[in-house]
């Protein structure tokens, strides 16, 4: 199995420890992923802003970097959603199509491909509120959606977190509500974004959470800022760090 690791540009800049945790976690399962050093961005910031044509060169570079791998693993649901569903500016060659189809979010890769059923090294004795990023939830279907009132309920990230010793999962009042980050939405609509973020972190707090865990650092960075300004004692952790057993 030939696997490549894509570390999103914002993660590389703000939370490189998440990329390291992802690498170490994959190695625990006998996978030594390759890291193409020319990788940059998947094009999501431009596409989110409606600048699809302007993302063409970035998307084409992504395809050149990741062509030929069996799997491309990404510790970000939103970037995975961009690649799989919205990487349309690049010419849709067979190479492009294969890259898009073979890109998996870390949670999907562990749950659906490796079918992980044990994490004997992982312990996290804390009350955890899980945040579903909107793209991960509604774009690549990490979990069933409360607004659809699905009769079959599932959650891939919670399945994995339940394998971690000591984790106590707490339930928010509005588990699937957006946190207000939305990429460039938070720049162009800051007042609405902040109010949504404040509502979200208050919901985590009311549920009794010590930590907020998510598969997307971007949403957590936004919520961390909101919680800090409100003086709420929440802490934030990427799911890769929890599953890898990284020390707090």
KATA-V801933 format. One record per residue. N is the residue number from 0. SS is DSSP state (2 for helix, 1 for strand, 0 for the rest). Layout:
N:SS
N:SS
This chain:
0:0
1:0
2:1
3:1
4:1
5:1
6:0
7:0
8:2
9:2
10:2
11:2
12:2
13:2
14:0
15:2
16:2
17:2
18:2
19:2
20:2
21:2
22:2
23:2
24:2
25:2
26:2
27:2
28:0
29:0
30:0
31:0
32:0
33:1
34:0
35:0
36:0
37:0
38:0
39:0
40:0
41:0
42:0
43:2
44:2
45:2
46:2
47:2
48:0
49:0
50:0
51:0
52:2
53:2
54:2
55:2
56:2
57:2
58:2
59:2
60:2
61:2
62:2
63:2
64:2
65:2
66:0
67:0
68:0
69:0
70:1
71:1
72:1
73:1
74:0
75:0
76:2
77:2
78:2
79:2
80:2
81:2
82:2
83:2
84:2
85:2
86:0
87:0
88:0
89:0
90:0
91:0
92:0
93:2
94:2
95:2
96:2
97:2
98:2
99:2
100:2
101:0
102:1
103:1
104:1
105:2
106:2
107:2
108:2
109:2
110:2
111:2
112:2
113:0
114:0
115:0
116:0
117:0
118:0
119:0
120:0
121:0
122:1
123:0
124:0
125:0
126:1
127:1
128:1
129:1
130:1
131:0
132:0
133:2
134:2
135:2
136:2
137:2
138:2
139:0
140:0
141:0
142:1
143:0
144:0
145:2
146:2
147:2
148:0
149:0
150:0
151:0
152:0
153:0
154:1
155:2
156:2
157:2
158:2
159:2
160:2
161:0
162:0
163:0
164:1
165:0
166:0
167:1
168:1
169:0
170:0
171:0
172:0
173:0
174:0
175:0
176:0
177:0
178:0
179:0
180:0
181:0
182:0
183:0
184:2
185:2
186:2
187:2
188:0
189:2
190:2
191:2
192:2
193:2
194:2
195:2
196:2
197:2
198:2
199:2
200:2
201:2
202:2
203:2
204:2
205:2
206:0
207:0
208:0
209:0
210:1
211:1
212:1
213:1
214:0
215:0
216:2
217:2
218:2
219:2
220:2
221:2
222:2
223:2
224:2
225:2
226:2
227:2
228:2
229:2
230:0
231:0
232:0
233:0
234:1
235:1
236:1
237:1
238:2
239:2
240:2
241:2
242:2
243:0
244:0
245:0
246:0
247:0
